Amino acid sequence: MQIDIITLFPDFFTSPLQEGLLGRALDKKIARVNLINPRKFTLDKHNRVDDEPYGGGVGMLLKPEPVFAAVESLPRLAKPSIILLTPQGQPLNQSLLQKLSTEYDQLVLICGHYEGVDDRIRYLVDQEISLGDFVLTCGEIPALALINGVVRLLPGTVGKVESLEAESFENGLLDYPQYTRPSIFRSWEVPKVLRSGNHRAIKQWRYQQQLQRTQERRPDLWEKWLEFFRDNK
């Protein structure tokens, strides 16, 4: 997987891309990350990448010329997708991460900044993705979340495939509670079923916990799960 990031702040990614599973995946060439600063594609002596919006308004907008030039400078693989990180995009969720990790061999991520981007940049992109219904100072934060979510799904990143299959959202439900030693901590005791050695009972308990947690904590997911369950009976 080739990941190209169009960013005004390439140093933002330096440490996160070197740590943990993500860092090891990049070391093993499971994915490759290329950082491109659009300032290098400006034509004026001040390397200006922003300007005032037509019609007035607060703040500055990212200009289209350096962004187009930066993206168009990239070699294209067979199955690329150009993505703009913006609050106006479709919400990032697990099913979208699955799609990005399996249907494409190249992701080009455009990180917005300032008060937004010149709307003509949207003619350049294939998808617009949002981290959620809130506003951040830059597109680098959702870009890093997307990279982390995609790379961990690539074969070879996570040692045990089963750990991916059993986690939150993979079956439309939240994850079940998990515990480790000690069995009793400040009067809180690990459920006896988990210490029973009865794998069938443990599996059933975990499934029931997933149902209960999803219903209590995420009624929106619960309704979707019920709808899916009814449609596939």
Summary of the structure (lengths in Angstrom):
residues: 233
radius of gyration: 21.7
end to end distance: 36.6
largest distance: 70.9
contacts: 634
relative contact order: 0.14
helix: 42%
strand: 18%
